[in-house]
Amino acid sequence: MKGRRFLGLILAVLLLCSTTAYATGGTASDPLVSLDYLNHTYQNDLIKQVADQVERAVSLSYQRAVSQLEAGGGVSNVASKRCSRGDQITLSQGSVVILTAGTAQGSAIGGVFIDATTGTEAMELSLKEGHRYLVSEGATATIMVRSDAAAFFWEGESVVQASGEKATHFTDLLSTEWYYTSACYAYVQGLFTGVSSTTFAPHSPVTRAMMATVLYRMADQPETSGESSFTDVPQGQWYSDSVAWAEENGVANGVGDGQFNPDGKLTREQMAVMLRNYASRYLQADVSASDNLNQFADKETVSDWAKEAMGWAVSVGILTGRDNSDLYPGGEASRAEASAMLQRFRDALK
């Protein structure tokens, strides 16, 4: 915090010497200033005003740099950059860095990293998105990118050492997570795209329309009429061909009353049924393997129409329990879980 304290001292001197009355000497009827007033009320007010001005000065400096950078103003030593997993960024003293997307770890030698957003300092820390970090006087900071991709703003002298890692462009995928390999597999195989150009959203739920589309892609998107019998699946929607193909080939059924419920969240047991239907009816594969599900505490909660598919999915290793003891058949399937099940599905049918 040396730099910030120094700036605070300068502002304090200016405030004390200026003609601006930051605290009055009393009132018209009581012009004297008591020692208690000086030590408490006046001093606390002054410190608060100094702190506020320091924060405003830092914020305004940062905002000016960002504005000039976005406008192409050629600000010296200012960078807005995307990095890949394993890249290493070295920053000199006085540098400012903001992680705008992704995951990264920072460490400082010869000083500390200052989180100016929260007013804390540390030699090692995990960078939080949107927080402003300062490299203290005499320090050299190193930032390691942990997610597949990350985006930064920084101002100051810097050196970027590229890792050469082959990674996706998603800022929310970490190689240390259990689903990482499956998410990359689903993306590379074209089964899942990102929810944006930089976000995979592994924990977001999968809808029934999404799953029909994934299986349609897995089948190499054969020609289809684009028309289904479902009253809630009109033609011309992004999922219309997928749902029509899934119905034509017996891969997906409706939810009753002529509805498909395309926006409905896909459950784990619904996904097991769709995968088994795809294997048996579209690929003509053997799906006779079965498991009685006795090892799962919640086996009785599996719907009757899904028991056969759930037994098959568990027996061939496509579906595993959460926390090893529960199937959560009615639980929503996340994009991470769906990616893992799709990878296991292809492995099981080899």
N, C-alpha and C positions, 0 to 999 in steps of 0.2 A: 504493500500500500504506500511505499515511499513517494512515488510520483503523485499520488492523489493527495497525500498529506501535505506535500510541498505546495501543490496548487491551492490546497485549503488554507495554508499559512499565508500565501500571497494575498488571497482574497480577503482573509481576516484583517491583514494590515491595511488593505485598501479600504475596507469597510470602516475601520476605526479612524482612518485619516481623512475619509471623505466628508463632504459637507452634508451628506444625507443623514437624517436623524433616524438611526435604526432603533434607538430607544430614547425616550424622553427623560429628562431629569426629574420628573415629578409632575405636579399639576400647578395651576396658578395659585392655589391656596397652600400648596405644600411643595415648594421648589426644591427641597433637599432630596438627595438620593441616599437611601439607606444601604448599609453594607450587605444586608440580607438580599435586597433587591439586585445589587450588582452580582453577588455570588450565585444567585439562583435564576430569577426571572430574566434579567438582562443577558446573562451569560448563556443560558439555554436558548433564548431567542436568537442570539447572535450565531451560535453554533449551528442551529437549524438553518438559518439563512445562508451561512457559508456552505453547508452541505448541499442545500438546494441549488445554489449557484454553481457548485462544482459539477453536480449531476447534469444541470442544464448545459453547461459548457461542453462536457463530454458528449452529451446527446446531440447537441447542435453540430459539433465537429463531425460526428459520425454521419448524421443526416446529410450534411453538406457533401461529404465524400461520396455517399451513396448516390445522391442526386447528380453529382458531376460524373460519376462513373456510368450511370444509366444514360446520361445525355452525351456520353462520349467526350467528356471534357478533358480527358488525359490527366487525371489526378496522379501524381507521382507515387509509386509504390503501392497503389491500390489495385486489388485483384478480386474478381468474382469468378470462381473456378469450380468445376466439377472434378472430383477425384474418384479413383477406384479402390476397391478393397486392398489393403496392404500398402497403399501409398503413404509416404512419410513427408510431413511438412515441417520445416524448421523455421522458426520466427525469432527475430532479434528483440532486444529490450525495447519497450515502448510500443510494440506492435499491438494492434487490436484485431481480434478474430471473432467471427460469428458463424456458428454452424447453422445453416438455413435448412438443411435436410440431411438425414442419415444418422449414423452412429460413429462416434470417434472418441479416442482416449487421448488426454493431454498430460504432459509432464514437463517440469521446469528444472533446469540446472543452474545453480548460482543465484537463485531467487525463487519467486513464486508466480503462480498463475493467479490472477485476480478476477473473480467473477463480479464484474461491475454491476450486474443486474441485481444480485443479492447482497453484495458487499462482503463477500467471503473470499478467503485466499487459501491456496493449497499448492503443494509441490506436484501432486498427481490428482487428476479428477476426470470424470466422464463428462464430456461436453453435452450440454442440454440445448436443444434447438431453440434459437431465438435469443439466447443469452449472449451478452457482450463480455468477452474476456480480454484482459490486458496482461501483457508480459512485463513483470516488474523490472526495476532498474538493476542492471548487472546480470540479468537472467537470459538464458536461451531456452526457448520452448520447443518441444517436439510434439506433433500431433500425428497419431496413427489412425487411419481410416479402418473401421471395423466392419461396416456394412458393405454390400456389393458396390454401392456408389454413395457419394456424399457431395453436398454442395456447400461452399464456404464463401464468406466475404472476409477479406482481411486487408489491413493497411499496415505497411511497414516492410522492412527488408525480409525476404523469404526465399527459401530454396525448396523445391518439390522434387522428391525422389520417387519415381514411378516404380511400382512393384512388378508390373508386367503380368499381373494376374488376369486370367480370363474369367470375367464375371459378367453378370447381367447389369443392366442400367437401373435397377431398382434400389432405392435408398432405404427400403424397409426390410431387406433380406439380409440376415446375418448367417455366416457360415457355421456358427456355433449352435444354431437352433436345430432341433430334431428333424424339422421338415425341410431343411435347406436343400438337400439333394433332390428330394421329390418335387419341390417347387421349381427348381431349375429344370428338372426333367420335363415337367408339364409345360413349362414355358418354351423350352427348346423344341419340344415335339409339336408345338403349335396348338396344344389342347387348351391351355389357358393363356390369355393375354393379360396385360396389366389393367388395373382399373383406371390408370392414367399412364402417361409416358414414363413416369418415374416411380410409380407405386404399384406393388403387387397385392397388397392387403391380405396377407396370409390368414389373418384372424376373422376376416369378414365372412358372412354366411354365403352359401351357394344357393341360388334359386332353382326351381324345377326347370325353368327355361334355360338357364345356364348349363345344367347337367345334360339336357337334351342336345344342346349345341356342342358340348364337349364330345359326346359320343358320336354325334354326326361328323365332327371333325376327325375323330378316330377312325371312322369308316371311310375317310377321304371324300366326304361330301358328295355322294352319288346324286344323280338327278332325281328329283321328286316333284310331285304335282304342286306342292306348296299349299295344298288344301287339306285341312283336318276336319273331323266332325265336332271338334270342341267349339262351343259357342263363345268362349272367351279368348280364342286365338284367331284374330282376324288376319287376312292376308296382308302382306306388305310390312309386317313387323320383322325386326332383326332375328327373331326366333321362329318365325312362321315355317320356314322350310325344315328346320331342325325338328320341330314338334310333329309336323306332317310325316317326315321320314320315320320318326320314332314310333308313331302310331301305326303306319303302314307295315312296319317290320316287327311289331309286337314288343318293342323295347320299352315303351312307356305307356301306362294306362292313365286314365283320368282319375279325378278324386270323387266322382259321382255327379249326378244331375247334369251330365253333358259338359262338365267343366274340367279343364286341365290345371287351372290355377298357376299360370306361368310365373307369377311374382312370389308365389309361396316359397317359404324357406324349405330347402330339401333336408329331410331327416336322414339319419344314418341308416335306418332300415329301408327307407325309400331308395337310397343310393344302392344298397345291396341288391334290392329287387331289380333295379334297372341294369346293373352290371350282370346279374345272372341271366336276365332276359337277353341282353346283348350277346352273351357268350353262347347261350343255347339256341336262340331263335335266329340270330343274324350270322354268327360264326359256326353254328352247328357243332359246338364243342361239347364234350362230356362234362356235365355238371352234377353227376351222381354222388360225389363226395358230400359227406354231411357230418355235423357235429351236434351233440345233444345240448350244448351250451350249459351243462351242469356246473362248470367252473365259474360261471358269472352269477353274482348275487342277485342281479335284476333280470334274470332270464324270463321270469313270468310277465314282465312288462312288454315283451316282444309281441307285436300284433300277430294274430293268427295268419293273416295273409302274407306275413313277412318271415315266418319261422323257417320255412324251407330255404329261402334265400340267405337268411342270416346264418343258418347252420352250414350252408355251403361256403359262404364268405369267410367264416371263421376257420373252417377245416382246411382251406387252401391258403390261408395266411393273408387274405386280402383285408380282413377286418380284425382288429385287436381291441381289447377293452381299454377304457380310459382308467388310469391308475391300476390296471391289471385285474380289477375285480368287478367292474361294471361295464356293460355294453352301451348304455345310454341310447337305446334304439330310437327313441323319440327326440333325441337331442339334435340340434341343428348341426349339419356338416359344414365345417369351415373350409375355406379354399386350401388351407394347409392339409387338412385331413383328406379332402377330395384328391389332392395331388398325390398324397401317399397311397391312397387306395387305388388310384389309376396306375401308378407305377407297379404296385404289387400285382394288380390285375394282369398287366401285360407279362410280368415275370411268371405268373402262375399258368398262363396259357402257352408258354413257349414249349 
